[in-house]
Amino acid sequence: MTTEMEPQSLQKLNLKSVKRALDLFSPARDQIAPPDPERLNVLTIPLCLAAKKVRLSHKIQVAIGGVEPVSTQHIRKSDHNNEQIAPSIALPCTEGAKEVQKGVTEKALAVVGPALPPRTLNDNTVHAGKSTTVLPAFGSSSERNLSTAALMERIPSRWPRPEWHAPWKSYRVIQGHLGWVRSVAFDSSNEWFCTGSADRTIKVWDVAGGVLKLTLTGHIGQVRGLAVSNKDTYMFSAGDDKQVKCWDLEQNKVWDIRTNKQTFALSGHDKDVCSVFTHPTDPQVVTGSHDSTIKFWDLRYGRTMATLTNHKKAVRAMALHPKENAFVSASADNIKKFSLPKGEFRHNMLSQQRATINAVAVNEDGVMVAGGDNGSLWFWDWKSGHSFQQAETIVQPGSLESEAGIYAACYDQTGSRLVTCEADKTIKMWKEDENATPETHPLNFRPPKEIRRF
């Protein structure tokens, strides 16, 4: 008995729905006779699909423009009176209720999207008529997700394509420090480099052979920063003992720079300053801090020129490009590139290293390296920000797995050697793989869909 009542109830509901539509949209509803109940099942699907087609056409015309009429049928005469009714996209239900043509049900199930004329948008021609959009069946949940984006071809990305770089490999491990190696700097002659450690010593190593040449003592805390003068034979070191020392490398004499008169004390950061680099022109000094900001300093007046707030977490490392007026800053959230001298944001690096970055460096060939506290060492293309290699440092025997962190990284003067300072008390040297080619190591690059500024 239930099966006999269902068709009758559905038929009455359909009849009421059609009557309501006629009362609302028909301009001459008094002259139109009620539809034949036998045709209700045939009318229901075409009417709703026609209404959907009208909505889609109107949306396309508002968003893009240049839409062909929805209906190109000839003007027909009404069955109930002799007045001529032109096809209208505003009242599709009224016209469909007056006459049901043969085969309208099959045509309504697959509605072909209206063909759009070629339209130029940002110097890219969009041909929307190439693809055919098939609407889903009536009542499906996906019909509400239709948009004009499905009718257009994707605009080609203008993101710069990265250059091919050979992968890097470790070729030497140097041991000698008794604590974490925290800092590194190269000599301008490219004959030696120095490292500072948590064992409160500074060691000077030969670049070619990796042999220890000299050990300097004098700090009473771990040495976190090193810098070598390009003109004179001086080396500067900074440690946790709050001392900045200048070393005369010709006589191996040590003297405390605090005895001289202080010129400026650059104050403005709210937390620890953990990264700094100098620039020949303004801004002459750039600092990054745990307060998530980067500050440009004017040394003439000892005050802040600009403050960058693009990072959300502590800025732990920065690196200046050897040739371009640009630099990168690294944090736990991302690695970002900025322009100098104004500090305009360029873009983020495209892959997420998912580590706290303690060290970054870049050479003249556009190869940037980032070392994390989990031992990850990623190599990037400077131009596009694409990571072409992801390496993991190997912990030395006798060390814990948690001692795989990388604290400092620096290229030599030629950019062909890379030195990393690590938590397992070792110094590793890296170079490019001579046997690598674009065929053996192809470039796998996909341009990003969006750019995050923060």
C-alpha positions as CSV (number, residue, x, y, z in Angstrom):
1,M,0.0,0.0,0.0
2,T,2.9,2.3,0.6
3,T,4.2,1.8,-2.9
4,E,0.9,2.9,-4.4
5,M,0.8,6.1,-2.4
6,E,4.3,7.4,-3.2
7,P,3.8,8.2,-7.0
8,Q,0.6,10.0,-6.2
9,S,2.1,12.1,-3.5
10,L,5.1,13.0,-5.7
11,Q,2.8,13.9,-8.6
12,K,0.8,16.3,-6.4
13,L,4.0,17.9,-5.1
14,N,5.3,18.4,-8.6
15,L,2.0,19.9,-9.6
16,K,2.1,22.4,-6.7
17,S,5.7,23.4,-7.6
18,V,4.9,24.1,-11.2
19,K,1.8,26.1,-10.2
20,R,3.8,28.2,-7.8
21,A,6.4,28.9,-10.5
22,L,3.7,29.9,-13.0
23,D,2.1,32.2,-10.4
24,L,5.4,33.9,-9.7
25,F,6.9,34.3,-13.1
26,S,4.2,34.2,-15.7
27,P,3.1,37.6,-17.0
28,A,-0.3,36.3,-18.2
29,R,-1.0,33.6,-15.6
30,D,-4.7,34.1,-15.9
31,Q,-4.7,33.1,-19.5
32,I,-2.5,30.0,-19.2
33,A,-4.3,26.7,-18.4
34,P,-2.8,24.4,-15.8
35,P,-0.4,21.9,-17.2
36,D,-1.3,18.4,-18.0
37,P,-0.4,16.1,-15.0
38,E,0.8,13.5,-17.4
39,R,3.6,15.8,-18.6
40,L,4.8,16.7,-15.1
41,N,7.5,14.0,-15.0
42,V,8.8,15.1,-18.3
43,L,8.8,18.8,-17.4
44,T,10.5,18.6,-14.0
45,I,14.0,17.8,-15.0
46,P,14.2,20.1,-18.1
47,L,12.8,23.1,-16.2
48,C,15.2,22.9,-13.3
49,L,18.2,22.3,-15.6
50,A,17.1,25.3,-17.7
51,A,17.0,27.5,-14.7
52,K,20.5,26.3,-13.7
53,K,21.7,27.1,-17.2
54,V,20.4,30.6,-16.9
55,R,22.1,31.2,-13.6
56,L,25.4,29.9,-15.0
57,S,25.1,32.1,-18.1
58,H,24.4,35.2,-16.0
59,K,27.3,34.5,-13.8
60,I,29.7,34.1,-16.7
61,Q,28.4,37.3,-18.3
62,V,29.0,39.3,-15.1
63,A,32.4,37.8,-14.5
64,I,33.8,37.6,-18.1
65,G,31.4,39.1,-20.6
66,G,30.7,38.2,-24.2
67,V,28.2,35.4,-23.7
68,E,26.0,34.0,-26.5
69,P,22.3,33.8,-25.8
70,V,21.2,30.8,-23.9
71,S,18.5,29.9,-26.3
72,T,18.8,30.2,-30.1
73,Q,15.4,28.7,-30.9
74,H,13.0,30.4,-33.3
75,I,10.1,32.4,-32.1
76,R,7.2,30.1,-31.4
77,K,3.5,30.6,-30.9
78,S,1.8,29.8,-27.7
79,D,-0.5,26.8,-27.4
80,H,-3.1,28.8,-25.4
81,N,-3.3,32.0,-27.4
82,N,-2.0,33.4,-30.7
83,E,0.4,36.0,-29.2
84,Q,4.1,35.4,-30.1
85,I,6.4,34.8,-27.2
86,A,10.2,35.4,-27.8
87,P,12.7,33.1,-26.1
88,S,13.7,34.8,-22.9
89,I,16.5,33.9,-20.5
90,A,14.6,35.6,-17.7
91,L,11.6,33.4,-17.8
92,P,12.7,29.9,-18.8
93,C,10.1,28.1,-16.6
94,T,7.2,29.9,-18.3
95,E,8.3,29.0,-21.8
96,G,9.1,25.4,-20.9
97,A,5.6,25.0,-19.3
98,K,3.9,26.1,-22.6
99,E,5.4,23.6,-24.9
100,V,7.4,20.5,-24.5
101,Q,9.4,19.5,-27.5
102,K,10.4,16.1,-28.6
103,G,13.8,15.1,-27.2
104,V,14.1,18.0,-24.7
105,T,14.7,15.6,-21.8
106,E,17.8,14.1,-23.5
107,K,19.2,17.5,-24.4
108,A,18.7,18.9,-20.9
109,L,20.7,16.1,-19.3
110,A,23.9,17.3,-21.0
111,V,24.1,21.1,-21.3
112,V,27.0,22.4,-23.3
113,G,28.5,25.5,-21.8
114,P,28.1,28.7,-24.0
115,A,31.0,29.4,-26.3
116,L,32.9,32.6,-25.3
117,P,34.8,34.6,-27.9
118,P,38.6,34.9,-27.3
119,R,39.3,37.5,-24.7
120,T,42.7,39.0,-23.8
121,L,43.4,39.0,-20.1
122,N,46.9,40.1,-18.9
123,D,48.4,39.4,-22.3
124,N,47.1,35.8,-22.2
125,T,44.3,34.7,-24.5
126,V,41.6,32.7,-22.8
127,H,39.6,30.3,-25.0
128,A,36.7,29.2,-22.9
129,G,34.9,27.4,-25.7
130,K,37.5,24.6,-26.0
131,S,36.1,22.5,-23.1
132,T,32.7,21.1,-22.7
133,T,31.1,21.4,-19.3
134,V,28.6,18.7,-18.4
135,L,26.3,19.5,-15.6
136,P,25.7,16.9,-13.0
137,A,22.3,15.2,-12.5
138,F,19.6,17.2,-10.8
139,G,19.9,17.2,-7.0
140,S,23.6,16.3,-6.8
141,S,25.7,18.1,-4.2
142,S,28.4,19.1,-6.7
143,E,26.1,21.4,-8.6
144,R,26.6,24.2,-6.1
145,N,30.4,24.1,-6.7
146,L,30.3,25.3,-10.3
147,S,32.3,28.4,-11.1
148,T,33.6,30.3,-14.1
149,A,37.1,29.1,-13.3
150,A,36.2,25.7,-14.8
151,L,35.5,27.4,-18.2
152,M,38.9,29.1,-18.6
153,E,42.4,27.8,-19.2
154,R,44.9,28.4,-16.4
155,I,47.1,31.4,-17.0
156,P,50.7,30.4,-17.3
157,S,52.8,31.2,-14.2
158,R,55.3,34.0,-14.4
159,W,57.4,32.6,-11.7
160,P,61.1,32.5,-12.8
161,R,62.3,29.1,-13.8
162,P,65.3,27.9,-11.7
163,E,68.8,27.3,-13.1
164,W,70.3,23.8,-12.9
165,H,72.9,23.3,-10.2
166,A,74.9,20.2,-9.5
167,P,74.2,18.5,-6.2
168,W,76.7,18.9,-3.3
169,K,78.5,16.2,-1.4
170,S,80.6,16.0,1.8
171,Y,84.3,15.2,1.1
172,R,86.0,16.0,4.4
173,V,85.3,15.8,8.1
174,I,87.6,17.7,10.4
175,Q,87.8,17.0,14.1
176,G,89.7,18.9,16.8
177,H,87.2,20.9,18.9
178,L,86.0,19.7,22.2
179,G,82.6,21.4,22.1
180,W,79.9,22.5,19.7
181,V,81.3,24.4,16.7
182,R,79.3,27.6,16.6
183,S,80.9,30.0,14.1
184,V,83.2,30.1,11.0
185,A,84.8,32.7,8.8
186,F,87.2,32.6,5.7
187,D,90.3,34.7,5.1
188,S,90.3,37.1,2.1
189,S,93.2,35.2,0.6
190,N,91.2,31.9,0.7
191,E,94.2,30.1,2.3
192,W,92.7,29.5,5.7
193,F,89.5,29.7,7.7
194,C,88.8,29.9,11.4
195,T,86.1,28.3,13.6
196,G,84.8,29.2,17.1
197,S,83.5,26.6,19.5
198,A,81.8,26.1,22.8
199,D,85.2,24.9,24.2
200,R,86.1,28.6,24.3
201,T,88.8,28.3,21.7
202,I,89.3,29.6,18.1
203,K,91.1,27.3,15.7
204,V,92.6,28.2,12.3
205,W,92.6,25.6,9.6
206,D,94.2,25.2,6.2
207,V,91.7,25.3,3.4
208,A,93.5,22.9,1.0
209,G,94.4,20.1,3.5
210,G,92.1,20.8,6.5
211,V,95.2,20.8,8.8
212,L,95.1,22.7,12.1
213,K,97.5,25.7,11.9
214,L,96.8,27.7,15.1
215,T,94.7,27.6,18.3
216,L,93.7,30.9,20.0
217,T,92.5,31.1,23.6
218,G,91.3,34.0,25.7
219,H,87.5,33.8,25.8
220,I,85.8,32.5,28.9
221,G,82.6,31.6,27.1
222,Q,81.7,29.9,23.9
223,V,82.6,31.8,20.8
224,R,79.4,32.5,18.8
225,G,80.7,34.9,16.1
226,L,83.8,35.4,13.9
227,A,84.8,38.0,11.3
228,V,88.0,38.5,9.4
229,S,89.1,41.9,8.0
230,N,89.5,42.1,4.2
231,K,92.2,44.8,4.5
232,D,94.2,44.2,7.6
233,T,95.4,41.0,9.3
234,Y,92.7,41.3,12.1
235,M,90.1,38.9,13.2
236,F,87.2,39.7,15.5
237,S,85.4,37.3,17.8
238,A,82.3,37.6,20.0
239,G,81.4,35.2,22.8
240,D,79.0,34.5,25.6
241,D,81.4,36.2,28.0
242,K,80.1,39.5,26.6
243,Q,83.5,40.2,25.1
244,V,84.5,41.3,21.6
245,K,88.1,40.5,21.0
246,C,90.4,41.7,18.1
247,W,93.2,39.3,17.2
248,D,96.4,40.4,15.4
249,L,97.2,37.3,13.2
250,E,100.7,38.4,12.3
251,Q,102.0,38.5,15.9
252,N,99.2,36.2,17.4
253,K,98.6,38.9,20.0
254,V,95.4,39.2,21.8
255,W,93.8,42.5,22.9
256,D,90.4,43.5,24.2
257,I,88.5,45.9,22.1
258,R,86.5,47.2,25.1
259,T,89.5,49.3,26.1
260,N,88.7,51.6,23.2
261,K,86.0,54.3,23.3
262,Q,82.5,53.1,22.3
263,T,81.1,54.9,19.4
264,F,77.4,53.7,19.4
265,A,75.3,51.2,21.2
266,L,72.5,50.2,18.8
267,S,69.5,49.6,20.9
268,G,65.9,48.8,19.7
269,H,65.4,45.1,19.7
270,D,63.3,43.6,22.4
271,K,65.1,40.3,22.6
272,D,68.4,38.7,21.8
273,V,70.2,39.7,18.5
274,C,71.4,36.4,16.9
275,S,72.3,37.5,13.4
276,V,74.0,40.5,11.8
277,F,75.7,41.4,8.5
278,T,77.3,44.6,7.1
279,H,76.6,46.3,3.8
280,P,78.9,48.8,2.0
281,T,76.1,51.4,1.6
282,D,73.0,52.2,3.6
283,P,71.9,50.3,5.5
284,Q,75.4,49.6,6.7
285,V,74.3,47.2,9.4
286,V,71.3,44.8,9.4
287,T,70.4,42.8,12.4
288,G,67.9,40.0,13.1
289,S,66.5,39.2,16.5
290,H,64.5,36.7,18.5
291,D,61.7,39.4,18.6
292,S,60.9,38.3,15.0
293,T,62.0,41.6,13.4
294,I,64.8,42.7,11.1
295,K,66.2,46.2,11.6
296,F,68.2,48.5,9.3
297,W,70.6,50.8,11.1
298,D,72.1,54.2,10.2
299,L,75.6,54.4,11.7
300,R,75.8,58.2,11.2
301,Y,73.2,58.8,13.9
302,G,73.1,55.4,15.6
303,R,69.4,54.9,15.0
304,T,67.0,52.6,13.2
305,M,66.2,53.3,9.6
306,A,63.6,50.6,9.0
307,T,62.0,47.6,10.7
308,L,60.8,44.5,8.8
309,T,58.0,42.5,10.5
310,N,57.5,39.8,7.9
311,H,58.6,36.9,10.1
312,K,56.4,35.4,12.8
313,K,59.2,33.7,14.7
314,A,62.7,34.5,15.8
315,V,65.1,35.5,13.0
316,R,68.1,33.3,13.7
317,A,70.3,33.6,10.5
318,M,70.8,36.0,7.6
319,A,73.0,36.0,4.5
320,L,73.8,38.8,2.0
321,H,74.2,37.9,-1.7
322,P,77.8,38.6,-2.9
323,K,76.7,40.5,-6.0
324,E,73.0,41.5,-5.8
325,N,71.5,44.0,-3.5
326,A,69.4,41.4,-1.7
327,F,69.6,39.2,1.3
328,V,67.7,36.2,2.9
329,S,66.6,35.8,6.5
330,A,65.8,32.4,8.1
331,S,63.4,31.5,10.8
332,A,61.4,28.6,12.1
333,D,58.5,29.6,9.9
334,N,60.2,30.2,6.6
335,I,63.1,31.6,4.6
336,K,62.4,35.0,3.0
337,K,64.2,37.1,0.4
338,F,64.3,40.9,0.6
339,S,65.7,43.7,-1.6
340,L,68.1,46.4,-0.5
341,P,68.2,49.2,0.4
342,K,64.5,49.6,1.2
343,G,63.8,46.0,2.3
344,E,61.0,45.1,-0.1
345,F,59.8,41.5,0.3
346,R,60.4,39.4,-2.8
347,H,59.2,35.9,-2.0
348,N,59.4,32.9,0.3
349,M,61.4,29.8,-0.5
350,L,59.1,27.2,-2.1
351,S,59.7,24.2,0.1
352,Q,59.3,23.9,3.8
353,Q,62.4,22.6,5.5
354,R,60.4,22.2,8.8
355,A,63.3,22.9,11.0
356,T,64.7,25.8,13.0
357,I,67.3,27.3,10.6
358,N,70.5,28.3,12.4
359,A,72.7,29.0,9.4
360,V,72.3,30.3,5.8
361,A,74.9,31.1,3.1
362,V,74.9,32.0,-0.6
363,N,77.6,32.1,-3.2
364,E,78.1,34.0,-6.5
365,D,76.6,31.1,-8.6
366,G,73.2,31.6,-6.9
367,V,73.4,28.5,-4.7
368,M,72.0,29.1,-1.2
369,V,72.3,26.6,1.6
370,A,70.3,26.4,4.9
371,G,71.2,24.3,7.9
372,G,68.7,23.2,10.5
373,D,68.9,22.1,14.1
374,N,67.8,18.6,13.0
375,G,70.8,18.0,10.8
376,S,69.0,18.9,7.5
377,L,71.0,20.7,4.9
378,W,69.0,22.1,2.0
379,F,70.4,23.6,-1.2
380,W,68.3,26.3,-3.0
381,D,68.3,28.2,-6.3
382,W,68.6,31.9,-5.4
383,K,66.7,33.1,-8.5
384,S,63.5,31.1,-8.0
385,G,63.7,29.8,-4.4
386,H,63.5,26.2,-5.5
387,S,65.1,23.6,-3.4
388,F,67.0,21.3,-5.7
389,Q,68.7,19.1,-3.0
390,Q,67.8,18.0,0.5
391,A,70.7,16.4,2.4
392,E,71.2,15.1,5.9
393,T,74.4,15.4,7.9
394,I,75.8,12.2,9.3
395,V,76.5,12.1,13.0
396,Q,80.0,11.0,13.9
397,P,80.5,7.7,15.8
398,G,80.2,8.2,19.6
399,S,77.7,11.2,19.3
400,L,74.0,11.2,20.0
401,E,71.4,11.5,17.3
402,S,70.3,14.8,18.8
403,E,73.8,16.2,18.1
404,A,73.1,16.4,14.4
405,G,72.4,20.2,14.4
406,I,74.1,22.6,12.1
407,Y,75.1,25.9,13.8
408,A,77.0,27.8,11.1
409,A,77.8,27.6,7.4
410,C,80.0,29.6,5.1
411,Y,81.3,29.5,1.5
412,D,84.9,30.2,0.6
413,Q,86.0,33.1,-1.5
414,T,85.4,31.2,-4.7
415,G,82.1,29.7,-3.8
416,S,83.3,26.2,-4.7
417,R,83.7,24.9,-1.1
418,L,81.2,25.0,1.8
419,V,82.1,24.6,5.5
420,T,79.5,23.6,8.0
421,C,79.9,23.7,11.8
422,E,77.9,21.1,13.7
423,A,76.8,20.0,17.1
424,D,78.8,16.7,17.0
425,K,82.0,18.8,17.4
426,T,83.1,18.3,13.8
427,I,83.6,20.6,10.8
428,K,82.4,19.2,7.4
429,M,83.5,20.5,4.0
430,W,81.3,20.1,0.9
431,K,81.8,20.5,-2.8
432,E,79.8,20.0,-6.0
433,D,79.5,16.5,-7.6
434,E,81.7,16.7,-10.7
435,N,80.0,13.7,-12.3
436,A,76.4,15.1,-12.1
437,T,74.6,16.3,-15.3
438,P,71.1,17.6,-16.0
439,E,70.3,14.1,-17.3
440,T,71.5,12.2,-14.2
441,H,69.9,14.8,-11.8
442,P,66.9,16.4,-13.7
443,L,65.3,19.6,-12.5
444,N,61.9,18.8,-10.9
445,F,60.2,22.2,-10.6
446,R,56.6,23.3,-10.2
447,P,55.7,27.0,-10.0
448,P,53.8,27.9,-6.8
449,K,50.1,28.7,-6.9
450,E,50.3,31.5,-4.3
451,I,52.8,33.6,-2.5
452,R,52.7,34.0,1.3
453,R,54.1,37.3,2.6
454,F,54.1,36.2,6.3
